[in-house]
Amino acid sequence: MAFVMTGEQELLQGRALLEPLTPRDRLFWAAERFGAGFAVTTSFGIQSAVLLHMLSTLPMGRDVPVIWVDTGYLPPETYRYADALTHRFDLRLHVAQSPLSPARMEALHGQLWATGRMEDLDLYLRLRKVEPLEQAMETLEVRCWSSGVRRGQTDHRGTMTLLDPIRGRLSLRPLLEWTPRDVYYYMQEHALPQHPLFEQGYSTVGDWHSSAPDGAEQSGRQTRFGGMKQECGIHLPGVMGDGI
């Protein structure tokens, strides 16, 4: 059940209303505005604890579905971190997975992430990430979803606003203007646990085969997908099947 605000003027008004609010109050606004049609997405990555902690402090936080796209290729550390945060924050977790198992996908298509071909990587990301997320949002009848993306992470995210339409739904970015320092101090203030791979030099982590610790030449999202691309498609406006 896709939904967008009725016009550009209403979208501009929403952004203006959100601008002076704290990230927590932005979450609260969306939870009130969209009710059962609001969801939060998480990767259980390096900085995921921040947004999930904020959600847990809302009066209706336990009622908001948290969608986690499990590709089947996440590091063991991420699965354990996800379990720990789910219990700590009492999350209403909804796990989104492709109906195509990793073994079946590899039998039919090979290791799509390893060929060095952009079209194969795009297919991998569509099958394992974008389509499962869209199916989960359709099932949950999501009209607005929130994520922890920040402007400084990628070139594309530098062009984002606090509230943008993506694939027929609204995407809220409460932490958009935050810096790594803001994230660090928030986690320190609230004694939030770090992802286990943070201590090994990872500033971002996704699938085990497409993540790497920061190095001398690459850091942050530059370490993802063998350096071929920074975005997996989840935060891009294109529709499914258009090459994300």
RAHUMO-V681234 format. One line per field, one symbol per residue. phi: phi as a letter, one per 20 degrees, with the letter a starting at -180 (. if undefined). psi: psi as a letter, one per 20 degrees, with the letter a starting at -180 (. if undefined). burial: # if it has 16 or more other C-alpha atoms within 10 Angstrom, else .. Layout:
phi=???
psi=???
burial=???
This chain:
phi=.fbcffafffffffffffgeffgfffffgffffdlfedbddbdlegdffffffggfefgdgfeefdedeefncffgfffffffffgffdlfeecedcffefgfffffecnegfdeneffffffgfffecffffffffffelfdbcdcefcgffbffffefdfbcfclnceddcfegefdgfgfgfffffdlefefgfgfenedbbcffeccbffcfdcblffeelmmfbedeofdeffefndnk
psi=nqprqirhghghhgghhhgiqrgghgggghhghicijqqpqqilagjhhghhgggiiqhjhiippopoooiikqqhhghhgggghghgjlqmpoppqqioqgggghhhianhijijphhggggghghifgghghhghggilphpqqrkqqhigrgghiiqrhoqpoljrpppnhjgjqrhgggghghghjlppqphigijjpiqpcqhikqqqqahhqrcihiqkkjhqhqihhjqiqrpjjj.
burial=..###.....#..##..#....#########...######################.#..###########..#...#..##..##..#.####.###...#..#......##......###############.##..###############..#..#################......#...#....#.####....######..#####....#######...#######........#
